[in-house]
Amino acid sequence: MLDLQTRVATLQRPKLLARAARFGLDEYRREVHLRRILQCERLPRHGAALMQLLDLEAESNALRQAKTGDYRPSHHVEILIAILGEAQLMRATALRLV
């Protein structure tokens, strides 16, 4: 099983989705965005949040590939932004512990 950082690093999506997520990363606010995406009161730790986000992203990507009417590109980008944001925060937290 791949560790979370490797899973994030090897995530391959269309360039337009990836670019949109990178543009949105500077505006990512965990308390606001993660709470809305995960629909939770208490925010999970970075690793747990990343696992949930990766599952949600896989579902969103499956809808994209199936070309269903249920696919929402904006929601997919929000999830990708949160994944990048949580991975960045998790790396920063790990560096502080060293």
Stockholm file with secondary structure:
# STOCKHOLM 1.0

chainA/1-98         MLDLQTRVATLQRPKLLARAARFGLDEYRREVHLRRILQCERLPRHGAALMQLLDLEAESNALRQAKTGDYRPSHHVEILIAILGEAQLMRATALRLV
#=GR chainA/1-98 SS CCCHHHHHHTCCCCHHHHHHHHHHGGGCCIIIIIHHHHTCSSCCCHHHHHHHHHHHHHHHHHHHHHTCTTCCHHHHHHHHHHHHHHHHHHHHHHHHHC
#=GC SS_cons        CCCHHHHHHTCCCCHHHHHHHHHHGGGCCIIIIIHHHHTCSSCCCHHHHHHHHHHHHHHHHHHHHHTCTTCCHHHHHHHHHHHHHHHHHHHHHHHHHC
//
